[in-house]
């Protein structure tokens, strides 16, 4: 398969991969590198310090400025806007342009604007017209101005269909499609003096906790978690308000809404967990099987995938 360059395109780069198509009125500068099987549509402009991976689609009217990297399988919708200078002035260029990276498999919707120096994570989706002012986590779906997380790709919200339990029953549980993750419902004991919810170590809590912490006062736009553990188990209970939890084992993702302290989510080691969509009064109680150890955290999603796939 050979490269196709439309007669009305101006392609000055010698680094265009096999099977790539460059359509009419596109302009590719000499320093740009474009991978295999890409589709650069009408009116696309690509500067010198731009790197494009394989199987990338760039729709009409997009300009890719110095400092932009599109990894494999990225989709960029029509008239999406990239920037590379946080404080632009006419005829005044910075010594170096800020780097913007759209990671593998991510999609940028039509007319979205990406501010400079950001990363849009693997598999993420930026909605049409969104203004992205901060980096987007892997698989997150963002929309609006400024863009906020509205969900996670391929992680449909799972109903908390664990039935209520009698006070004499330790707990009910339901397995997730994410390996090792279990949603528990603790018994609610109602009393005119006040209600009570209880859990037992070794039954509902499948480990002996050595630590607990509470996450609270989280602005609704913020995301917590975004890591996995090597050895530590966690048990999450939203004691007040609402929080959404997305769990990911490298192959499957699932989302849970913790909206009652009756629900507890067991997240074992080797599972990437993210919390978002905190209500203004949300408070998340987390029991941990181990004391705090920075070395136990896996904070980079690509590193997490590599560890999972090498098991």
C-alpha positions in Angstrom: 0.0 0.0 0.0 1.3 3.4 -0.9 0.8 6.9 0.5 -1.9 9.0 -1.2 -1.2 12.8 -1.5 -4.1 14.7 -3.2 -2.9 16.9 -6.1 -4.2 20.0 -4.3 -2.4 19.2 -1.0 1.0 20.6 -0.1 3.0 17.9 1.7 6.6 19.0 2.4 7.4 16.2 4.8 9.2 13.1 3.7 8.1 11.2 6.9 4.6 10.1 5.8 3.7 6.5 6.7 2.4 3.8 4.3 -1.3 3.9 3.6 -1.7 7.5 4.9 -4.0 9.8 2.9 -3.5 13.5 2.7 -6.5 15.3 1.1 -7.0 18.5 -0.7 -5.7 21.8 0.7 -3.9 20.1 3.5 -0.5 21.5 4.3 2.2 19.4 6.1 5.5 21.2 6.9 8.8 19.5 6.4 9.6 18.5 10.0 6.3 16.8 10.7 6.2 13.0 11.2 3.0 11.1 10.3 2.5 7.4 10.9 0.8 4.7 8.9 -2.8 4.5 7.7 -3.7 8.0 8.8 -6.4 10.2 7.3 -5.7 13.9 7.1 -8.8 15.6 5.7 -9.3 18.8 3.7 -7.8 21.9 5.1 -5.6 20.4 7.8 -2.4 22.3 8.6 0.5 20.6 10.4 3.6 22.4 11.7 7.1 21.0 12.0 7.3 19.8 15.6 4.3 17.6 15.3 4.2 13.8 15.8 1.3 11.7 14.6 1.0 8.0 15.3 -0.6 5.3 13.3 -4.3 5.0 12.3 -5.0 8.6 13.3 -7.9 10.6 11.8 -7.7 14.4 11.6 -10.9 15.9 10.2 -11.3 19.1 8.2 -10.2 22.5 9.4 -7.8 21.3 12.2 -4.4 23.0 12.8 -1.7 21.1 14.7 0.9 23.5 16.0 4.4 22.9 17.1 4.5 20.8 20.3 1.4 18.6 19.6 1.6 14.8 19.7 -1.2 12.5 18.6 -0.6 8.9 19.6 -1.9 5.8 17.7 -5.7 5.6 17.0 -6.5 9.1 17.9 -9.6 10.8 16.4 -9.7 14.6 16.0 -13.1 16.1 15.0 -13.6 18.9 12.5 -12.4 22.4 13.6 -11.0 21.2 16.9 -8.5 23.8 18.1 -5.1 23.1 19.6 -2.9 25.8 21.3 0.8 25.8 22.2 1.4 29.2 23.9 -0.3 30.1 27.2 0.5 33.8 26.8 0.7 34.6 23.0 2.0 37.9 21.7 2.3 39.0 18.1 5.8 38.3 16.8 7.0 37.1 20.2 7.6 33.3 20.3 8.6 31.4 23.4 11.9 29.7 23.6 10.1 26.4 23.6 6.4 25.6 23.0 4.4 23.7 25.5 3.8 20.0 24.8 0.3 18.8 24.3 -0.2 15.0 24.1 -3.4 13.2 23.0 -2.8 9.6 24.1 -3.6 6.4 22.3 -7.2 5.9 21.4 -8.5 9.2 22.6 -11.1 11.2 20.7 -11.5 15.0 20.4 -15.0 16.2 19.4 -15.8 18.9 16.8 -15.0 22.5 17.8 -13.3 21.5 21.1 -10.5 23.7 22.3 -7.4 22.1 24.0 -5.3 24.5 26.0 -1.5 24.1 25.8 0.7 21.8 27.9 -2.1 19.3 28.6 -2.4 15.6 28.3 -5.7 13.9 27.2 -5.4 10.4 28.6 -5.6 7.1 26.8 -9.1 6.3 25.5 -10.6 9.6 26.8 -13.3 11.4 25.0 -13.6 15.2 24.7 -17.1 16.3 23.9 -18.0 18.7 21.0 -17.3 22.3 21.9 -15.6 21.5 25.2 -12.9 23.8 26.4 -10.2 21.6 28.0 -8.3 23.7 30.7 -6.6 20.8 32.5 -5.3 17.3 31.7 -8.0 14.6 31.2 -7.6 11.2 32.9 -7.5 8.0 30.9 -10.9 6.9 29.7 -12.7 10.0 31.1 -15.5 11.6 29.2 -15.4 15.4 29.5 -17.8 18.2 28.2 -18.6 21.8 28.8 -16.7 25.1 29.3 -14.5 24.5 31.3 -14.6 20.8 30.5 -15.6 18.6 33.4 -15.8 14.8 33.7 -19.3 13.5 33.0 -18.5 9.8 32.9 -16.0 7.2 31.8 -15.9 5.4 28.4 -16.9 1.8 28.5 -17.9 2.0 32.2 -21.7 2.1 32.3 -23.1 2.9 35.7 -24.0 -0.3 37.6 -27.2 -0.3 39.7 -26.6 -1.0 43.3 -28.9 -4.0 43.1 -27.7 -5.7 46.3 -30.9 -6.2 48.3 -31.4 -4.7 51.8 -30.4 -7.1 54.5 -32.0 -7.9 57.8 -30.2 -6.8 61.0 -29.3 -10.4 61.8 -27.5 -10.9 58.4 -23.8 -9.8 58.2 -24.1 -8.4 54.7 -25.0 -9.1 51.1 -22.6 -8.9 48.2 -22.4 -8.8 44.4 -19.3 -9.4 42.3 -18.2 -6.9 39.7 -17.1 -7.8 36.2 -13.8 -6.1 37.3 -11.6 -8.8 38.8 -11.9 -9.0 42.6 -14.1 -6.0 43.1 -17.2 -6.7 45.3 -20.0 -4.4 46.2 -21.4 -5.1 49.7 -24.6 -3.9 51.3 -24.4 -3.7 55.1 -27.4 -4.2 57.3 -29.3 -1.1 58.3 -30.7 -1.2 61.8 -33.5 1.3 62.1 -34.5 2.7 65.5 -36.5 5.7 66.7 -33.4 6.8 68.6 -31.4 6.8 65.4 -30.2 4.3 62.8 -27.1 2.1 62.8 -25.1 0.4 60.0 -22.5 -2.2 61.0 -19.8 -4.3 59.3 -17.6 -7.1 60.6 -13.9 -7.7 59.9 -13.5 -11.1 58.2 -17.1 -11.0 56.9 -18.0 -7.8 55.2 -14.5 -6.4 55.5 -12.3 -9.2 54.0 -9.1 -7.9 55.6 -7.9 -6.5 59.0 -7.6 -2.7 58.4 -4.5 -1.0 59.6 -5.5 2.5 58.5 -8.5 4.6 57.6 -8.9 8.0 56.0 -11.8 10.2 55.0 -12.0 12.2 51.8 -14.4 15.2 52.0 -14.9 18.8 50.8 -14.0 17.8 47.3 -15.1 20.3 44.6 -17.4 18.7 42.1 -15.0 19.2 39.2 -12.1 17.4 41.0 -11.1 13.8 40.7 -9.6 11.7 43.5 -7.9 8.3 43.4 -6.5 7.7 39.9 -4.1 5.0 41.1 -3.8 1.3 41.9 -2.1 -0.5 44.8 0.4 -3.3 44.6 -0.5 -5.1 47.9 -3.1 -2.9 49.7 -6.8 -3.7 49.8 -9.3 -0.9 50.3 -12.9 -0.8 51.4 -14.9 2.4 50.4 -18.0 3.7 52.1 -19.6 7.0 51.3 -20.8 8.0 54.8 -22.5 11.2 53.5 -23.6 12.5 50.1 -22.7 10.8 46.8 -19.5 9.8 45.0 -19.0 7.8 41.8 -16.3 5.2 41.8 -14.8 3.7 38.5 -12.7 0.5 38.8 -10.5 -0.9 36.0 -8.5 -4.1 35.9 -6.8 -3.3 32.6 -9.5 -5.2 30.6 -12.9 -4.3 32.1 -14.2 -1.1 33.6 -17.3 -0.6 35.8 -18.8 2.4 37.6 -20.6 2.4 41.0 -22.5 5.2 42.6 -22.1 5.1 46.4 -25.1 7.1 47.7 -25.8 5.5 51.0 -23.6 4.4 53.9 -25.2 0.9 53.5 -23.0 0.3 50.5 -19.3 -0.6 50.7 -17.0 -1.3 47.7 -14.0 -3.7 48.2 -11.2 -2.7 45.8 -8.3 -5.3 45.9 -4.7 -4.6 44.8 -4.1 -4.5 41.1 -7.3 -2.5 40.3 -7.1 1.1 39.1 -9.7 3.2 41.0 -11.0 6.7 40.4 -13.5 8.7 42.4 -15.4 11.6 40.8 -18.7 13.5 40.9 -18.6 14.2 44.6 -21.7 15.9 45.9 -21.1 19.1 47.9 -21.6 17.2 51.1 -19.8 14.0 50.0 -17.6 12.3 52.5 -15.8 9.0 51.6 -14.5 6.7 54.3 -11.7 4.4 53.2 -10.4 1.4 55.2 -6.9 0.2 54.1 -5.3 -3.2 54.8 -1.8 -1.6 55.1 -0.2 1.5 56.5 0.6 4.3 54.1 3.5 3.3 51.8 4.3 5.5 48.8 6.0 2.6 47.1 2.8 0.6 47.1 1.0 3.1 44.8 0.9 2.8 41.0 0.1 6.3 39.8 0.9 6.0 36.1 -1.8 4.3 34.0 0.6 3.0 31.4 2.8 1.5 34.1 -0.4 -0.1 35.6 -1.2 -1.7 32.3 2.3 -3.0 31.9 2.2 -4.6 35.3 -1.2 -6.1 34.7 -0.3 -7.5 31.3 3.0 -9.0 32.6 1.2 -11.0 35.4 
